[in-house]
Amino acid sequence: MPSDGVQLSPKSHLMTYEEIYEIAKTFVDHGVTKIRLTGGEPLVRKDIPVILEKLATLPVELSITSNAVIIDRFIDVLKANGVNKINVSLDSLDEGKFKHITRRHEFKKVHDNILLLVKAGFTVKVNAVLMKGFNDNEIIDFINFTKDLPVSVRFIEFMPFDGNKWDMSKMVSYAEVMTYVNEAFPANKIERLQDAPNDTSKNYKIKGYKGSFAIISSVTNPFCDSCNRLRLTANGQLKNCLFSSGESDLLTTLRAGKSIEPVIQKAVRAKFKVRGGMDTLKKLQEPKLHNNNRSMITIGG
């Protein structure tokens, strides 16, 4: 979180729950089978119970990504609308580092809510973006977090977005994560799991541990060849790739009473083969190629 916070969008710029449902239904009519609400923090919307209720009428698997600060208030709402899978964003198990990242004293609340979600029967994944010299020394701590908890910790390679001062030297790669793992555990204890179809992660577990861990290597070992994901931002812009700075305006088209299908079709067909067109690590290191890609904390969707 930037020290001066984030410029909030006027309410009129954001999709209403009716518009979210209408756009989502169009995607579902064309074959989408999973919808994930993410952020920012989706639970801060006052109409989130209505959004969930509307989306739950569609024939899709509903899930949510949350910072888990207030998720304890929504356990019943999530269960009532068939949301069984929760991703929790947590970049450190150290309370001081957590405060530095989020600028909030909420570590204990988040930790307790992860335990609460597990106890309540949700499938929980914990997402941690790794940065060298900051939280790479917590990789084994995170894996040991899965020893007695049936959660999946997922290490995410640091990706370039506007304002996050990305450079290759800060990134902890898939290979480097596995170096930490191989140094900490004997080879016969490290088990490679079967990845799900179109999965973004390479999945592992330590034998005897209740949970598992994974690496999302979108920079060094991308999964672009099997990617079937699209992102609809909170203000109704379609991103065909998180790496792409291009966006397609569905909301203005919808509010004009026009069909959004041609806009979606054009956006999907324009999807680059690899990383929004940055098909080499050299291109990734060109700031001008990703400085116009809105920061992750302002994407929502």
N, C-alpha and C positions, 0 to 999 in steps of 0.2 A: 504494500500500500504506500503510495507517495506521501511525503510528509505533509503536503498541502491538500491531501484527499483527492477526490475525483469529481470533476464537473458533472453534476447530475443532469440528465435529460429532462426537458419539460414533459409533463404527463401526456400532452397531446401528441408528442413524437413517438410514444410507445404504443405497442399493440394493446388493444383492449382484450378482455378474455374472449369476447365474441370473435374478434379478428384472429386471435391465436387458434381458436377452434376451427374457424373456417379455412385458414391456411393449412393447418395440420391435416384436416380432412382431405384437402386436395392432394397432399402428399400420400396419405394412406390409400386414397382411391387409385393411386398410381404405384402401389406396391410397398410402401414403407411399412415396416412391421414393428419398429421400435422407436420410441420417443423418450429422450432424456431431457429433463429440465435442468438448466445449469446457470452459472452466473459469472461473476459476482455471487450473490446469494439469493436464489429464487424465493426463499421463504420470507423475505422482507416485503414481498408484494402482499398488500392487504387482501387481495382477491385470490390468493393462491389456493384456498380450498375450492373455490368455484372453478378455477382453471383445471385443477386435478379432476374434479367431478365431471367436467365437460369432456376432457381428454379420455377419461376412463370409459366413456361410451363408445370409443373407437376400438376396433379390433387390433390393438397394439399392446406390446409390453411397455409399461410405463416405469421409468426409473428417475432418479434425481441425484444431482451432485450438490453438496452442501458444505459449508464451513463448520456445521454441527454446533454452532453456538446456541441456536434457539430451537433446534430440531426436536428436543424433548417435548415441546408444546404441540407437536404435529404428529405424534405417533399414531393416534387414533385416526386422524385424517388420512395419513399415508396408507394405513392398513385398509381403511374403508374403501379406498380407491385402487386397491390392488398394486400399490407400489411396494415391491419386495426387495429391490436392489438399491442400495445407497452407496454412493462414492463420497468419501469425506476428504477434503483437501487439508493436508497437515504436513507442512514442510520440515518440522523439527519436533523432536521429543523433549527438547530442552526448553524450559519455560522462558528463559531469557531470550533465546533466539526467536521463539515464537512471538514474543512481544515486539522484537525488533522488526520482524516481517509484517506483522498484522497491525502494529501500534495499538494493540488491545491486551488487557490482562485477562484473557479468556482461556488459557491453556487447560486449566483444571476442568472447566466446563466442557470443553471439547473432548478431553480424555474421558470424562465421566459419561458423556453422551455416546461415545463410541461403545463403551461397555454396555450402556443401556440399549442401544440398537441391537447389539449381539444378543443380549438377554431376551429382547422382544422378538427374536427370530428373523431379523432382517439379514440378507446377504450383504456384507460390508466390505468395501474396498477402500484402502487408504492411499491417496495419491500424494507423492512427495516429489517435488522438482528439486533435483540435485544441483548444487553449485560448489565448485572447488574452493576450498579454504573456508567454507561456511558450514555446510552440513554433510559433506562427504565422509566425515569421520563418524557419522551416525548410521551408516549403511548397515552395519552388523547389529546395532541397537534396534533398528527397525525390523530386521529379520528376526531377531530374538523376541520382538513384540508379538510375532506369530506363533511362538512356542506354545502358549497356553490359550491363545485366542484364535477362533476359526475365521480370521480375516485375511484378506490378500493385500499385502503392501506392494504398491506399484511405483517403481522409480522412473521418473520421467526426465528425459534429456532436456536440458535448458534450451528453449526455442527462441528465435529472434522475433520480437514485437517492437512496435514503436515505444520508445521511452525506457526499455528495460536494459539498455546499455549492454546488449549481447555481444559477446565475442567468443571465439572458439576456446580460448584459454580458460574460460570460466565453466565450460561444459564438462560434465562427467559422463563419459561414453558408456555404452553397453559393455564393451570389452573391459573398461576400467572397473565397472561395478562387479563383473565376474571375477576380476583379479582379487578384489577385496574378499569375495565369497570363497574363492578357492584357497586363499591364505587362512581363512578363519575356520573352514570346515573340511574334513577329509572327503575325498572324491566320492567314496561310496555312500556318503550321507546326502549328497546333492542330487536331487532327482529332477530331471527335465519332464515337465508335464505336457500333455497334449493341448495345443492351443485350439480354441474354438474357431470355426470358420469365420473369416473376415476379422479375426482378432487383431487388436492393435499392439498386443503385448506378447513377449516371450516369457512363458510361465515356468516357475520352478517351485520346489519346496525342499525343506530339510526333513529328511526322514524322521518320523517321530513327532514332528511339530504338528499342531492342530491346523495352522494356517499355511499360507504360501506367500511367495513373492514373485514379482515380475518386473520386466524392464520394458518401457515404451521408448524404443530407440528411433524416434521420428527424424532425428538428424543424421546419425551415422549409419543406421541400418533400417531405412524406412520401409513401411508396409504399404506403400502407394499402390502396388500392383493388385492388392486385394481390398483396397479401401472402398467402402460403400457408404461413407458418411457425408452428410451435409449439415451446415449450421445455419439456423435462422436466428438472427440477433434480436434483442429485445425491441429494437426499433424497426423490425421488419425487413432487414437486409439479409439476403441469402449469400453466404460464403461457401463456395464449393470446395475450399481447402483452408485449413487454419493458417497455412503459410502464405496464402494469397492475399494481396492488398486489394484485389477487386471485390466489389460487392454488387449485388443486383437488387434493386428496390422493388420488393413485392408489396409493401404496405401502400405506397402511393398509387400503384396500379389497382390494388384492391379497393381503395377508397374512391377511386375514380369510376368504379363500377365495371372495370374491365377484367377480362380473364387473366389470371396470373400464370396459367399453364405455359404460354409461349415464353415468358420470362424465365421460368424454371427450366424449361427445355434448353434454352439458349445457354443458361448458366452451367448446366450439367455438361453440355457438349463442349463448353469452353474449358473444362477442367484440365489442367496440365497433367502430364504423365507422372511427374515427380515433383513434390514439394513446391507447388505453385510456380513451377518453371525454373526454380533454383535446383537444377539437376546435378550440380557438382558442389563439393564443399567450398571451392573457390568462389562460386557465385554467392553462396550463403554468407561469405565474409565481406560482401559488398553492401555497406549500409544503405545505399540508395535503393536497393532491391527489396528491403523490408521495413524501411523507416515509415512508409505510408500504410503499413498494416496496423490497424488500431490495436492498442495494448490489450492483453488478455483480460485485464480487470474491467474493460469497458465493452467486451463482446457480449456477454450474457447469452441468453437464448434458450 
